[in-house]
Amino acid sequence: SICRITKGKNIGNLIKAFNKLLSLNYNIRLDIYGTGEDEKELKKLKKHKKHIIFKGEYNHTELMKKITSYDYFILASLHETFGRVWIEACSAGLPIISTNNGNLKNIIIDDYNGILTGNDTKKIRKSIIKSYNLKSEKYKYMSANAIKTAKNYTQNKVVGDLLNILMNSGIISRTWP
């Protein structure tokens, strides 16, 4: 997970879900990149110190190299608009485990490029189990589709789409600039 460590990112329920699965001997690990005002409080929730690790901040280039070593990207945000981190994780071929909140449901499609879940600990836990039990072919399918998804959000495509919207709405002229 990569995020600001705040209550709105729902890290508490994510840690609780991992705690439960680790106590059931699932071979999983949660690395949390980022810092924030709730970090100290959330660290107290960890029951499995070797498997739930707060990594702190990394510079962007280092983080993008590290992200490729993971199997999934998970973030359980309560509210989300458009987070660049989702697209970056997709571009690394990581299927996404995400709550079905805000704009994420327009980016992450259940069983296509990720797994959508609810906000509560039980639903998050079920989604992690689902990812854990995925067959190799299904994982490869989701990974390939994550990369396809990222290609829909290249800088040229996004800027071009925005310019078309602005021109079609008359906000800027077709001869701009």
C-alpha positions as CSV (number, residue, x, y, z in Angstrom):
1,S,0.0,0.0,0.0
2,I,1.2,3.5,-0.8
3,C,-0.7,6.4,0.8
4,R,-0.8,9.2,3.3
5,I,-1.3,7.4,6.6
6,T,-4.7,8.9,7.6
7,K,-8.0,7.5,8.8
8,G,-9.6,8.2,5.4
9,K,-7.2,5.6,3.8
10,N,-8.8,2.9,6.1
11,I,-5.4,1.5,7.0
12,G,-6.8,0.4,10.4
13,N,-9.2,-2.1,8.8
14,L,-6.5,-3.2,6.4
15,I,-4.2,-4.0,9.3
16,K,-6.9,-5.8,11.2
17,A,-7.7,-7.9,8.1
18,F,-4.0,-8.9,7.7
19,N,-3.7,-9.6,11.5
20,K,-6.6,-12.1,11.3
21,L,-5.3,-13.8,8.2
22,L,-1.7,-14.0,9.6
23,S,-3.1,-15.6,12.8
24,L,-4.7,-18.2,10.4
25,N,-1.2,-18.9,9.0
26,Y,-1.7,-17.3,5.6
27,N,1.7,-16.5,4.1
28,I,1.1,-12.9,3.3
29,R,2.8,-9.5,4.0
30,L,1.6,-5.9,4.1
31,D,4.1,-3.2,3.4
32,I,2.8,0.3,3.9
33,Y,4.7,3.2,2.2
34,G,4.0,6.7,3.3
35,T,3.7,8.8,6.4
36,G,0.9,10.7,8.1
37,E,-0.7,12.0,11.2
38,D,-2.3,8.6,12.1
39,E,0.8,6.5,11.7
40,K,1.7,6.2,15.3
41,E,-1.8,5.1,16.3
42,L,-2.1,2.6,13.5
43,K,1.3,1.0,14.2
44,K,-0.2,0.0,17.6
45,L,-2.7,-2.3,15.7
46,K,0.0,-4.5,14.3
47,K,0.1,-8.0,15.9
48,H,2.5,-9.5,13.4
49,K,5.5,-7.2,13.3
50,K,7.5,-9.2,10.7
51,H,4.5,-9.3,8.2
52,I,3.0,-5.8,8.6
53,I,5.7,-3.2,8.0
54,F,5.5,0.6,7.8
55,K,8.2,1.5,5.3
56,G,8.0,5.3,5.6
57,E,8.6,7.6,2.6
58,Y,10.5,6.7,-0.5
59,N,11.3,8.9,-3.4
60,H,9.2,8.2,-6.4
61,T,11.8,6.6,-8.6
62,E,12.9,4.1,-5.8
63,L,9.3,3.3,-5.1
64,M,8.4,2.5,-8.7
65,K,11.4,0.1,-8.8
66,K,10.2,-1.6,-5.5
67,I,6.6,-1.9,-6.6
68,T,7.4,-4.4,-9.3
69,S,8.5,-6.9,-6.6
70,Y,5.0,-7.2,-5.2
71,D,2.2,-9.5,-6.3
72,Y,-0.7,-7.1,-5.6
73,F,-1.4,-3.5,-4.8
74,I,-3.9,-3.0,-2.0
75,L,-5.5,0.2,-0.6
76,A,-8.7,0.3,1.3
77,S,-9.6,4.0,1.0
78,L,-12.9,5.2,2.3
79,H,-13.0,8.0,-0.3
80,E,-10.9,8.4,-3.5
81,T,-11.1,10.5,-6.6
82,F,-8.3,9.7,-9.0
83,G,-5.1,8.5,-7.4
84,R,-2.0,8.3,-9.6
85,V,-0.8,5.5,-7.5
86,W,-3.5,3.1,-8.8
87,I,-2.3,3.7,-12.4
88,E,1.4,3.3,-11.4
89,A,0.6,0.0,-9.8
90,C,-1.4,-1.1,-12.9
91,S,1.5,-0.1,-15.1
92,A,3.7,-2.5,-13.1
93,G,1.3,-5.3,-13.8
94,L,-0.1,-5.5,-10.3
95,P,-3.7,-6.5,-10.0
96,I,-5.4,-4.1,-7.5
97,I,-7.3,-4.9,-4.4
98,S,-9.5,-1.8,-3.8
99,T,-12.5,-0.6,-2.1
100,N,-15.4,0.2,-4.4
101,N,-15.4,3.9,-3.5
102,G,-15.5,7.1,-5.6
103,N,-13.8,7.0,-9.0
104,L,-12.0,3.7,-8.3
105,K,-14.9,1.7,-9.6
106,N,-14.3,3.4,-13.0
107,I,-10.6,2.3,-13.0
108,I,-10.6,-1.1,-11.2
109,I,-13.0,-3.7,-12.6
110,D,-13.6,-6.7,-10.4
111,D,-12.0,-9.9,-11.8
112,Y,-10.6,-8.0,-14.8
113,N,-7.7,-5.9,-13.4
114,G,-8.3,-6.3,-9.7
115,I,-10.6,-7.3,-6.9
116,L,-13.2,-4.8,-5.5
117,T,-14.1,-5.0,-1.9
118,G,-16.0,-3.2,0.8
119,N,-14.7,-1.0,3.6
120,D,-15.0,-3.3,6.6
121,T,-12.4,-5.7,7.9
122,K,-14.4,-8.8,7.0
123,K,-14.9,-7.8,3.3
124,I,-11.3,-6.8,3.0
125,R,-10.2,-10.1,4.4
126,K,-12.4,-12.0,2.0
127,S,-10.8,-10.1,-0.9
128,I,-7.3,-10.9,0.3
129,I,-8.3,-14.6,0.5
130,K,-9.7,-14.4,-3.0
131,S,-6.4,-13.0,-4.3
132,Y,-4.5,-15.6,-2.3
133,N,-6.4,-18.4,-3.9
134,L,-6.3,-17.2,-7.5
135,K,-5.1,-19.7,-10.1
136,S,-2.0,-18.7,-12.0
137,E,-3.9,-18.2,-15.3
138,K,-6.4,-15.8,-13.7
139,Y,-3.6,-13.9,-12.0
140,K,-1.8,-13.5,-15.4
141,Y,-5.1,-12.4,-17.0
142,M,-5.6,-9.7,-14.3
143,S,-2.0,-8.6,-14.4
144,A,-2.1,-8.2,-18.2
145,N,-5.4,-6.2,-17.9
146,A,-3.8,-4.0,-15.3
147,I,-1.2,-3.0,-17.8
148,K,-3.9,-2.4,-20.4
149,T,-5.7,-0.2,-17.9
150,A,-2.6,1.9,-17.3
151,K,-2.2,2.5,-21.0
152,N,-5.6,4.3,-20.9
153,Y,-4.0,6.9,-18.6
154,T,-0.8,7.9,-20.4
155,Q,0.0,11.6,-20.2
156,N,-0.8,12.2,-23.9
157,K,-4.1,10.3,-23.7
158,V,-5.3,12.1,-20.6
159,V,-4.2,15.6,-21.8
160,G,-5.8,14.9,-25.2
161,D,-9.1,13.8,-23.6
162,L,-9.1,16.9,-21.4
163,L,-8.5,19.2,-24.4
164,N,-11.3,17.5,-26.3
165,I,-13.7,18.1,-23.4
166,L,-12.6,21.7,-23.1
167,M,-13.0,22.3,-26.8
168,N,-16.3,20.5,-27.1
169,S,-17.7,22.5,-24.2
170,G,-16.5,25.8,-25.8
171,I,-14.2,26.6,-22.9
172,I,-11.2,26.9,-25.2
173,S,-11.3,27.3,-29.0
174,R,-10.3,24.6,-31.4
175,T,-7.4,26.8,-32.6
176,W,-5.8,26.9,-29.1
177,P,-3.0,27.5,-28.5
